[in-house]
């Protein structure tokens, strides 16, 4: 199966208060991508704040994409947020 490529951009508040705004769109992309074998470039340059809850949601979402047969890649994660993402193979 041939691999296609898509991109998405994450924005806004990824703290405990803000992640509820993002959950539905993340899950929609996850379900749409099941078995599609796509490279998904995830641009994080629009993330303004992130805490452990946002970090955990992002990490779980990356795993979900991966286990559904995709190749998630984090790009442009802001250095000023002071968090190192797991799964360096995604970066």
VOSEMAR-259003 format. One record per residue: residue number from 1; z, y, x of N, C-alpha, C, CB in turn. Coordinates in steps of 0.001 Angstrom, whole numbers. Glycine has a CB too. Example, Ala and Ser with C-alpha at 12.3 -4.5 7.8 and 13.67 -1.06 7.14 Angstrom:
2
ROZA	1	7800	-5690	13190	7800	-4500	12300	7800	-3300	13200	9046	-4473	11308
ROZA	2	7080	-2250	12850	7140	-1060	13670	7870	30	12900	5725	-598	14084
//
This chain:
91
ROZA	1	0	-1180	845	0	0	0	0	1243	890	1223	-2	-961
ROZA	2	-820	2199	546	-937	3431	1317	213	4384	984	-2293	4109	1044
ROZA	3	678	5119	2000	1767	6062	1812	1215	7455	1513	2672	6094	3054
ROZA	4	1687	8071	428	1324	9444	116	2490	10350	492	952	9602	-1388
ROZA	5	2272	11641	414	3311	12584	810	3491	13647	-273	2964	13243	2165
ROZA	6	4742	13946	-574	5066	15033	-1497	6190	15855	-875	5479	14483	-2914
ROZA	7	6375	17056	-1387	7441	17932	-887	8250	18463	-2052	6861	19103	-56
ROZA	8	9507	18726	-1782	10374	19372	-2750	11290	20307	-1986	11185	18331	-3585
ROZA	9	11804	21303	-2680	12691	22275	-2031	14005	22333	-2785	12034	23683	-1969
ROZA	10	15101	22273	-2032	16433	22383	-2609	16926	23812	-2439	17416	21374	-1951
ROZA	11	17550	24347	-3476	18008	25731	-3469	19434	25845	-3985	17080	26599	-4304
ROZA	12	20030	26975	-3687	21249	27385	-4359	22552	26816	-3849	21136	27053	-5730
ROZA	13	23449	26651	-4801	24841	26285	-4557	25005	24775	-4652	25777	26993	-5557
ROZA	14	25376	24152	-3542	25600	22717	-3495	27079	22422	-3275	24751	22073	-2387
ROZA	15	27930	23190	-3942	29367	22932	-3910	29737	22164	-5169	30188	24261	-3798
ROZA	16	30977	21777	-5297	31451	21036	-6461	31079	21755	-7756	32967	20835	-6385
ROZA	17	31145	23057	-7752	30818	23846	-8939	29322	23833	-9223	31301	25282	-8769
ROZA	18	28504	23880	-8193	27064	24046	-8370	26231	22794	-8474	26558	24817	-7283
ROZA	19	26750	21649	-8069	25884	20456	-8011	25448	19955	-9382	26598	19343	-7289
ROZA	20	26189	20292	-10423	25776	19841	-11750	24419	20412	-12133	26817	20233	-12792
ROZA	21	24062	21561	-11565	22761	22168	-11838	21617	21366	-11221	22732	23595	-11315
ROZA	22	21905	20597	-10202	20863	19914	-9442	20713	18434	-9790	21146	20048	-7983
ROZA	23	21717	17857	-10385	21743	16411	-10593	20534	15906	-11387	23020	16021	-11308
ROZA	24	20228	16543	-12500	19147	16066	-13363	17792	16084	-12655	19078	16914	-14623
ROZA	25	17500	17153	-11922	16205	17224	-11237	16108	16198	-10104	15978	18637	-10682
ROZA	26	17227	15940	-9417	17222	14935	-8354	16961	13550	-8923	18552	14950	-7590
ROZA	27	17617	13234	-10022	17453	11915	-10618	16048	11746	-11186	18497	11690	-11715
ROZA	28	15477	12815	-11731	14109	12746	-12254	13137	12384	-11139	13703	14087	-12906
ROZA	29	13260	13051	-9996	12388	12740	-8863	12615	11315	-8382	12624	13727	-7715
ROZA	30	13861	10863	-8381	14163	9494	-7961	13479	8472	-8858	15671	9259	-7964
ROZA	31	13578	8652	-10166	12976	7698	-11096	11456	7740	-11040	13447	7977	-12513
ROZA	32	10888	8923	-10886	9428	9051	-10802	8877	8395	-9542	9023	10524	-10838
ROZA	33	9703	8335	-8503	9215	7842	-7218	9470	6354	-7001	9853	8620	-6108
ROZA	34	10010	5665	-7970	10342	4254	-7795	9098	3441	-7431	10986	3696	-9073
ROZA	35	9190	2787	-6280	8128	1905	-5833	6838	2598	-5422	7831	948	-6893
ROZA	36	6878	3904	-5276	5642	4628	-4995	5299	4687	-3512	5741	6018	-5536
ROZA	37	6251	4364	-2648	6042	4384	-1193	5515	5737	-727	5066	3274	-777
ROZA	38	6230	6786	-1110	5850	8141	-718	6754	8661	378	5892	9079	-1918
ROZA	39	6194	9481	1231	7001	10248	2167	7406	11514	1405	6211	10579	3524
ROZA	40	8698	11728	1276	9200	12881	527	9844	13843	1505	10214	12448	-578
ROZA	41	9195	14991	1715	9720	16035	2595	10632	16929	1770	8565	16864	3260
ROZA	42	11895	16987	2167	12906	17721	1415	13299	18953	2210	14147	16832	1115
ROZA	43	12812	20106	1774	13078	21386	2440	14421	21925	1951	11929	22418	2162
ROZA	44	15375	22016	2844	16727	22452	2499	16995	23913	2848	17733	21581	3195
ROZA	45	15965	24655	3196	16166	26040	3643	16739	26942	2557	14860	26616	4128
ROZA	46	16626	26559	1297	17139	27375	205	18586	27100	-165	16296	27178	-987
ROZA	47	19232	26139	494	20641	25855	205	21495	26989	757	21080	24483	816
ROZA	48	22261	27610	-115	23102	28747	288	24511	28315	684	23182	29763	-841
ROZA	49	25059	27344	-41	26408	26828	251	26426	25341	-38	27506	27568	-591
ROZA	50	27241	24619	750	27393	23178	513	28807	22794	914	26324	22337	1314
ROZA	51	29400	21886	160	30715	21357	508	30623	19829	489	31826	21877	-482
ROZA	52	31757	19169	565	31735	17705	658	31111	17059	-581	33152	17173	855
ROZA	53	31281	17657	-1754	30689	17098	-2970	29161	17201	-2916	31234	17827	-4224
ROZA	54	28651	18337	-2491	27208	18515	-2369	26629	17632	-1285	26877	19965	-2083
ROZA	55	27350	17526	-203	26949	16665	909	26859	15209	453	27941	16799	2084
ROZA	56	27847	14782	-322	27880	13401	-819	26718	13150	-1798	29243	13107	-1512
ROZA	57	26461	14110	-2698	25351	13958	-3631	24028	13873	-2882	25324	15122	-4627
ROZA	58	23835	14734	-1915	22607	14729	-1125	22447	13413	-370	22599	15903	-145
ROZA	59	23514	12931	233	23466	11663	967	23136	10494	45	24799	11409	1671
ROZA	60	23771	10455	-1122	23515	9375	-2080	22086	9428	-2612	24506	9452	-3245
ROZA	61	21589	10644	-2822	20227	10797	-3301	19225	10307	-2261	19952	12255	-3657
ROZA	62	19475	10621	-992	18601	10137	82	18564	8609	96	19075	10672	1452
ROZA	63	19720	7996	-68	19785	6537	-113	19004	5999	-1306	21245	6065	-178
ROZA	64	19147	6643	-2438	18451	6223	-3651	16937	6261	-3439	18849	7121	-4840
ROZA	65	16462	7358	-2866	15027	7465	-2585	14569	6365	-1637	14699	8838	-1990
ROZA	66	15352	6130	-595	15015	5123	397	14959	3721	-227	16030	5155	1542
ROZA	67	15983	3388	-1023	16039	2054	-1626	14997	1859	-2718	17414	1803	-2194
ROZA	68	14403	2940	-3179	13316	2848	-4158	11956	2760	-3464	13345	4058	-5106
ROZA	69	11960	2622	-2139	10732	2402	-1400	10096	3640	-795	9768	1768	-2276
ROZA	70	10809	4753	-804	10282	6006	-278	10790	6282	1129	10650	7157	-1196
ROZA	71	10214	7298	1745	10629	7715	3084	11071	9176	2987	9465	7530	4142
ROZA	72	12356	9413	2706	12826	10797	2595	13009	11425	3974	14147	10853	1811
ROZA	73	12608	12686	4109	12756	13425	5359	13342	14797	5060	11394	13557	6097
ROZA	74	14486	15061	5656	15123	16373	5520	14476	17322	6524	16677	16285	5746
ROZA	75	14053	18478	6033	13517	19500	6929	14214	20831	6642	11972	19636	6764
ROZA	76	14320	21654	7646	14870	23013	7536	16298	23067	6997	13987	23836	6651
ROZA	77	17153	22129	7412	18550	22194	6975	19223	23341	7734	19301	20822	7226
ROZA	78	19817	24315	7028	20382	25500	7684	21498	25156	8676	20916	26460	6637
ROZA	79	21346	25584	9914	22351	25342	10949	23679	26001	10617	21853	25843	12289
ROZA	80	23634	27126	9922	24862	27873	9643	25787	27178	8649	24515	29235	9123
ROZA	81	25335	26097	8023	26199	25391	7072	27185	24474	7786	25354	24582	6090
ROZA	82	26935	24195	9048	27897	23461	9860	28103	22016	9483	29178	24134	9803
ROZA	83	27129	21397	8868	27253	20007	8462	26110	19219	9080	27254	19869	6915
ROZA	84	26425	18068	9611	25409	17173	10139	25139	16110	9084	25856	16530	11498
ROZA	85	23894	15940	8740	23536	14939	7752	23525	13554	8360	22187	15252	7143
ROZA	86	23896	12548	7577	23804	11169	8068	22349	10708	8034	24697	10216	7222
ROZA	87	22129	9508	8466	20817	8896	8392	19794	9726	9162	20387	8731	6935
ROZA	88	20012	9874	10440	19139	10701	11251	17687	10261	11188	19606	10691	12669
ROZA	89	17426	9038	10737	16039	8605	10599	15345	9394	9494	15968	7095	10305
ROZA	90	16105	10041	8613	15511	10844	7558	15141	12225	8048	16451	10950	6387
ROZA	91	15663	12637	9194	15473	14013	9658	14206	14122	10472	16673	14483	10487
//
